[in-house]
């Protein structure tokens, strides 16, 4: 079965992946402001979209003989300004490190020229039993274009 949707974002020359996102009613609290936990969902979508753009697929990587999965190990977040209902946003992702058993990314959410949210994310690479494992060469090679200046 093919994935008719494909990736939503694009890779820029500096290694930054940019994914557009619209704020829907379900993303907001009673005041029409994006609920704080939803920023984590937005950046998760951004990281997943990078994988899609790089030709990687979570399900295929987990089902492969050399099973590979990812889990957030640590995250530092900063809220700068609120997003609101119907805002057009961008989730920007750039990897600063793809080596060993971890991937480090800087992610941010923007409305036009205004930065709303920032996160530094460390992702552990895991085997089928949930143990840390080295990043497979095919993953490292596929993500190489997305490693840039953060």
C-alpha positions in Angstrom: 0.0 0.0 0.0 1.5 3.4 -1.0 1.4 6.5 1.2 -0.5 9.0 -0.9 0.2 11.8 1.5 3.9 11.7 1.6 5.9 14.1 3.7 4.5 17.6 4.4 7.8 19.5 4.9 10.8 20.6 2.9 14.5 20.6 3.4 16.3 23.9 3.2 20.0 24.3 2.2 21.1 24.9 5.8 19.8 21.4 6.8 16.6 22.8 8.4 13.5 20.9 7.7 10.4 23.1 7.7 6.9 21.6 8.1 3.7 23.8 7.8 1.0 23.3 10.4 -2.4 24.9 11.0 -3.8 25.3 14.5 -7.2 23.6 14.7 -9.9 24.0 17.4 -8.8 20.6 18.9 -5.3 22.1 19.5 -6.6 24.9 21.7 -7.8 25.4 25.3 -11.1 27.3 26.1 -9.4 30.6 25.4 -8.4 29.7 21.8 -4.7 29.5 22.7 -2.7 26.3 21.9 -2.6 24.0 24.9 1.0 23.8 26.1 1.3 20.0 25.7 0.3 20.2 22.0 3.6 21.8 21.1 5.2 18.4 21.9 2.8 16.8 19.5 3.7 19.4 16.8 7.5 18.8 17.1 6.9 15.0 17.2 5.2 15.4 13.8 8.1 17.5 12.6 10.7 14.8 13.5 8.5 12.1 11.9 8.2 14.2 8.8 12.0 14.5 8.6 12.1 10.7 8.6 9.5 10.6 5.8 11.4 13.2 3.7 14.6 11.1 4.2 12.8 8.0 2.9 12.6 6.3 6.3 9.4 4.8 7.7 8.8 4.0 11.4 6.8 0.9 10.8 9.3 -0.6 8.3 12.2 0.2 10.6 10.5 -1.5 13.5 9.5 -4.6 11.5 12.9 -5.1 9.8 15.2 -7.9 10.8 17.5 -5.2 12.3 14.7 -3.5 14.2 15.2 0.1 15.0 12.9 2.4 17.0 13.3 5.8 18.7 12.4 7.2 22.1 12.8 10.7 23.5 15.4 10.5 26.2 15.5 14.1 27.3 14.0 17.4 26.3 14.4 21.1 27.2 11.6 23.3 26.2 10.9 27.1 26.2 7.6 28.9 25.5 8.0 32.4 24.1 4.6 33.4 22.8 1.2 31.7 22.3 -0.2 30.3 19.1 -3.9 30.8 18.5 -6.8 29.1 16.7 -6.3 29.2 12.9 -2.7 30.4 13.0 -0.5 29.1 10.2 2.7 27.8 11.8 6.0 26.2 10.8 7.8 23.5 12.7 11.5 23.8 12.1 13.8 20.8 12.8 17.6 20.6 12.5 19.7 17.7 13.7 23.0 18.7 15.4 24.1 15.1 16.0 23.4 11.7 14.5 25.9 9.3 16.0 26.4 6.5 18.4 23.0 5.6 19.8 21.5 9.0 19.8 20.1 11.8 17.7 20.1 15.4 18.9 17.7 17.9 17.4 16.8 21.6 17.8 13.2 22.2 17.0 11.1 25.4 17.0 7.6 26.5 16.2 7.2 29.8 14.3 4.3 32.1 13.3 5.8 34.1 10.4 8.9 35.8 11.8 7.9 35.2 15.5 9.3 32.2 17.4 6.7 30.8 19.7 8.4 27.7 21.1 11.8 26.0 21.2 13.0 22.6 22.2 16.3 20.7 22.4 15.5 17.0 22.0 17.7 14.0 22.5 16.4 10.8 21.0 17.7 7.3 21.9 17.9 4.7 19.2 16.5 1.3 20.4 16.5 -2.3 19.3 13.4 -4.5 19.4 13.8 -5.2 23.1 14.0 -1.5 24.0 17.8 -1.5 24.5 20.0 1.3 23.2 21.7 0.4 19.9 24.0 2.1 17.5 22.3 4.0 14.7 22.2 1.7 11.6 24.3 3.0 8.7 21.2 3.4 6.4 19.5 5.7 9.0 22.7 7.7 9.5 23.1 8.1 5.8 19.5 9.0 5.2 19.6 11.7 7.9 22.9 13.2 6.9 21.3 16.1 4.8 19.3 17.1 7.8 22.3 17.7 10.0 23.1 21.4 10.0 23.7 24.5 12.1 21.2 24.9 14.9 
